[in-house]
Amino acid sequence: MQRILLILASLAALVTFAIDIFSKDIAILGEGIPNFEGIYLLRTTLIVLSSSLFVLGVVNPQSPRDVGVISNSTSKIWSSWGGLTWSIQDPVKQDKFLVAVKELIVWAVLLLSVSFVVLFLYSPAKFTWLGVEDNLIETLSALLWLITCGVSLFIYRTLRRTQKRKNLFYIIIPLAFAFICFFIGMEEISWFQRVFSFATPKAFEGNLQNEFNLHNFQTSKVENAYYVFSFLFLILLPFIKDLTSSFRNYKAIDFFIGSRFLLFVSVFFAAYNYDMWNIIYTQFIFFITLFILIYYAGNRRLYENTFLSPMLLIVYGLTQVVFLASGSMFLRSWDVTEYKELLIPLSFVFYSLEILQKANKLKHSGMQYKNEQEEIFAQN
């Protein structure tokens, strides 16, 4: 049944992409005021259909990774902590304090998102002002990427000591990720061009903002690739990992995919859309995330003693509705993307911290195994 649903979802997606390619009324990657009429309405309907079928196709009631209910009676307490699979290995062995902190992080990001929406409704001028170049939102975005870079280097150092020549994948990935985070963070602030006031080299004068950066040569394409990758990495892969055993046989890949905690802390950036709403990728990201949240909120086993999952769904949906319905209030139609680009690196900070925790556990388990072997050798 799951396979049939995924096939139907793929067919609906292919028809949607065909409309984009062959329709003269739709510009691929075209930005502007959201359109809900004619061919655009048909396209959105197909995206909703494809997204819902896809999520249903991933959800498998018999999946061994669906650990919303833990049979061991001593673990019932975990159902009161947001219904989340906080633990990296076994929820029963997880520190209760750490569980509480992670739940508070999700609530904090939810409240942060709500505060952005309230600010927009209360004062569009202040909403815009905070998002202009070199102001708070952009500066924090760059800082968060550099923090993620630093944490990734700690991950690299930790895994290098534990893996050595066993599996280079564990060593190469955090090092490459650190470089990518550093590059994105520096691109965000044009490599300190405005701080040090140096002139734009001639080779870079042709980009959109006439600044010393690479991404503004193909701004729209880079933005869309950035958002799609973030969605895949922060939301979709953790969802697939949580509900299937797809990555279980690939331990190195499974190691670097986030948990349900990461999924929940990341969802809000997918609802920060206005000027890019008409772009096909934007709607697929929004609706797939919406149906993922509907699944978690609708599965009572996963939030038996909490209302966090339903609250995430409600806030997520209302956030997008507010931005689409109040679009005329934007001073600049793209202001909302500045806040999206703050929430994305914020999520990657939590991702890097989660992987660092896993790396430390791997290190300690390796040291424990080494000590046990030394004791056996000494006894013999």
Helices and strands as residue ranges (DSSP letters): H 2-22, H 38-58, G 73-80, G 91-93, H 96-122, H 124-131, H 136-163, H 169-188, G 190-192, H 193-196, G 202-204, G 215-217, H 219-231, I 232-236, H 237-243, H 251-255, H 260-266, G 267-271, H 280-298, G 300-302, H 308-325, G 327-329, H 335-379
